[in-house]
Amino acid sequence: MPKGTKEIQRRIKSINNTRKITRAMEMVSAAKMKKEVDRVLSIRSYSQSAWNILMNLSKSLRKARHGLLKIRKVENILVIVVTSNRGLCGSYNSQLLKKVIDQVENPDSIKINRIKNKKIVSSIPNDQLNFDFIAVGKKGFEYLNRRKYNISALYENFNYSPSLDDVRGLAKMVIDDYVEGKYDKVVVGYTDYINTIKQVPRIRQLLPVSQVDIEKQIEEIEGQKSGENGKRIENPVERWKGINYKIEPEPKKVIDYIMPRLVEMQLYHAILESNASKESARMIAMKNATDAANEMMEELRYSYNQLRQMGITQEIAEITSGTISLEE
């Protein structure tokens, strides 16, 4: 056997073993992705209805002056970052973290509060803004910790099939901190699941509750749902406007109960969207790795056959030369 073929055989065996692992991970991620996508699709209708109720209670909300609607001069900002616990999911984590850090380092937009069509810009200089982070997922924690950002908490148990009860503790902590004035604004960075090959990193205002952000989320959800059916719904938010509610026993009691639930639902929805995006990104990454391994094995087999053929040809030539020498 010619020199070099054993090394090529060793590499083929190693790549084949890697291919088996990536193929298995691709299949596992595909199964997980289906479950996570089913969960996020099932919660979208509920989230949409809840946000629409909030939007249509806007008059009562303004009168009630609920603490979660109170707008303050933005100085202290809490950023909730939803990433994965493990890697091997392509650019899923890096795209979101890049978007979050870009907003933190250039906070002209993140320090704006909005009331209807009006933008209220904080007078606090950018270099005097204070940012705290809550990491949902180890990768976000590791990234922020390396860059010495202030991390208030780490939640690492929301990465696969969390329930609303699991998220409720995080939501309560965020709500309490905002009502007590510890933070003037709370945003959540997550990855929105569009389809298997497309996931979009987003940063949404969580507190104070913003009708503008709610309408955007409704339009995004409606757009995704209509895209599945091949039909686009025109101005989906308009369908929910003008609905009158009869509120009993009184608006304040209803609002005091429903407002925290709506914030919980927004946060829960963001986590479910991120989980579906994560498994989809991991499935695609493992599929690409498997395809790359197949291509490398084909190239190595071609090189191996070439060397082997060269060795056989050389041996035949040597035998022929020896035979001719003996005959002479």
Secondary structure as UniProt FT lines:
FT   TURN            3..4
FT   HELIX           5..56
FT   HELIX           58..64
FT   HELIX           67..69
FT   STRAND          76..82
FT   TURN            90..91
FT   HELIX           92..105
FT   TURN            107..111
FT   STRAND          112..115
FT   TURN            116..117
FT   STRAND          118..121
FT   HELIX           126..128
FT   STRAND          130..136
FT   HELIX           138..146
FT   TURN            147..148
FT   STRAND          151..155
FT   HELIX           164..179
FT   TURN            180..181
FT   STRAND          185..195
FT   TURN            196..197
FT   STRAND          198..207
FT   HELIX           211..229
FT   HELIX           236..240
FT   TURN            241..242
FT   HELIX           251..327
//
